[in-house]
Amino acid sequence: MTAKTKGARLPAITIARSEHARLSNLADMLAERDPHSAEQLASELDRARVIDDARMAPGIVRMGSVVEFRIDDEPPQTAELVFPRDADIARKRISVLTSVGAALIGMSAGHAIEWAARDGKPRRLSVIAVHDGVPDAHAS
């Protein structure tokens, strides 16, 4: 997701200070082993508005949130955003290190983001609904 489509305006995202710190550490730890995933996540973290945990409004995608979203014109999907070790596609748990997971963090219902997939094809992810999870439920 590092290569956004030309002219695409990125939606504003908000991340809780504690999650931003944990996710930044995760991106740093993976920089050598998985530079593509680390860069995707770091790119999103760099543009985020970071606020105190107590000021986080409901309805913003956080770690542990269950999110209903659509990619392009595909049918809507629902998944929980988790740290890599908790990822399990069969249980609808997607890692924050995937393109979709990194795109979801900090977004709200009604937001959409566009990026160029690895094959160069433009993709669009739209958030339909966010159901708040427990922020520390899936610590790294």
TARARA-V934580 format. One record per residue. N is the residue number from 1. PSI is psi in radians with two decimals (NA if undefined). OMEGA is omega in whole degrees, -180 to 180 (none if undefined). Layout:
N & PSI & OMEGA
N & PSI & OMEGA
This chain:
1 & 0.05 & -177
2 & -0.51 & 180
3 & 1.74 & 178
4 & 2.65 & 178
5 & 2.56 & -177
6 & 2.37 & 176
7 & -0.11 & -178
8 & 2.27 & 177
9 & 2.22 & -178
10 & 2.41 & 178
11 & 2.64 & 176
12 & 2.44 & 176
13 & 2.66 & -179
14 & 2.34 & -180
15 & 2.41 & 177
16 & 2.49 & -177
17 & -0.78 & -178
18 & -0.68 & 179
19 & -0.66 & 179
20 & -0.76 & 180
21 & -0.80 & -179
22 & -0.72 & -180
23 & -0.61 & 176
24 & -0.76 & 177
25 & -0.73 & 179
26 & -0.82 & 179
27 & -0.75 & 179
28 & -0.75 & -179
29 & -0.54 & -177
30 & -0.05 & -173
31 & -0.71 & -179
32 & -0.70 & -175
33 & -0.66 & -177
34 & 1.27 & -174
35 & -0.61 & -179
36 & -0.89 & -180
37 & -0.72 & 180
38 & -0.73 & -180
39 & -0.70 & 177
40 & -0.90 & -178
41 & -0.80 & -180
42 & -0.66 & 179
43 & -0.75 & 178
44 & -0.73 & -180
45 & -0.65 & -179
46 & -0.56 & -177
47 & -0.01 & -177
48 & 2.57 & 168
49 & 2.06 & -177
50 & 2.20 & -179
51 & 2.85 & 177
52 & 2.52 & -178
53 & -0.73 & -177
54 & -0.33 & -179
55 & 0.00 & -179
56 & 2.16 & 178
57 & 2.64 & 174
58 & 2.71 & 176
59 & 0.11 & 175
60 & 2.33 & -178
61 & 2.11 & 177
62 & 3.03 & 173
63 & 2.28 & -178
64 & -0.15 & 177
65 & 2.55 & 172
66 & 2.16 & -171
67 & 2.33 & 171
68 & 2.22 & -176
69 & 2.92 & 178
70 & 2.43 & 173
71 & 2.13 & -177
72 & -2.25 & -179
73 & 0.30 & 180
74 & 2.82 & 176
75 & 2.64 & 178
76 & 2.62 & 177
77 & 2.72 & 174
78 & 2.33 & 180
79 & 2.74 & 174
80 & 2.36 & 178
81 & 2.14 & -174
82 & 2.94 & 173
83 & 2.74 & -173
84 & -0.73 & -176
85 & -0.32 & 180
86 & -0.02 & -178
87 & 2.40 & 179
88 & 1.73 & -175
89 & -0.56 & 179
90 & -0.49 & 179
91 & 0.21 & 179
92 & 0.80 & 176
93 & 2.01 & -178
94 & 2.45 & -178
95 & 2.51 & 174
96 & -0.21 & 179
97 & -0.09 & 175
98 & 2.86 & 177
99 & -0.77 & -180
100 & -0.78 & -180
101 & -0.79 & 179
102 & -0.62 & 179
103 & -0.58 & -176
104 & -0.61 & -172
105 & 2.24 & 176
106 & -0.07 & -178
107 & 2.93 & 179
108 & 2.89 & 176
109 & 2.39 & -179
110 & -0.27 & 178
111 & 2.64 & 175
112 & 2.67 & 178
113 & 2.52 & 178
114 & 2.54 & 176
115 & 2.89 & 175
116 & 2.15 & 178
117 & 2.99 & -179
118 & -0.50 & 179
119 & 0.05 & 179
120 & -0.16 & -179
121 & 2.29 & 177
122 & 2.41 & 179
123 & 2.67 & 178
124 & 2.18 & 177
125 & 2.20 & 179
126 & 2.27 & 178
127 & 2.18 & -179
128 & -0.82 & -179
129 & 2.65 & 179
130 & 2.20 & 177
131 & 2.04 & -174
132 & 2.37 & 175
133 & -2.92 & 178
134 & 2.03 & -173
135 & -0.63 & -177
136 & 0.22 & -176
137 & -0.51 & -176
138 & 1.10 & -179
139 & 2.62 & -177
140 & NA & none
